[in-house]
Amino acid sequence: MVIERNGLKVALLAYSPACDKTYNAAEARPGNNPLAVYTYYHEAEPDFPGARPKTFTFPDPDHVARLREDVAAGARHGPTSWW
């Protein structure tokens, strides 16, 4: 979504891995874009069953690509400011 007021354009993007599906964006409604993430638990101490595992969480590469495409599309509307 791009909003323009008094010559200033702002592109709004909403991505979240943790959001109720009822808040997802639709063709005619702004909202959240789901960003899938995966969590992997690795047994860090195989000699100690029940020890705390190492946890790795990473985003779905296809969802990251879509987010990058959306950021690039927003940047095409004018100067970009990050804060």
Buried (B, 14 or more C-beta within 10 A) or exposed (E): EEEEEEEEEEBEEBBEBEBEEEEBBEEEEEBBBBBEEEEEEEEEEEEEEEEEEEEEEEBBEEBBEBBEEBBEEBEEEBEEEEE
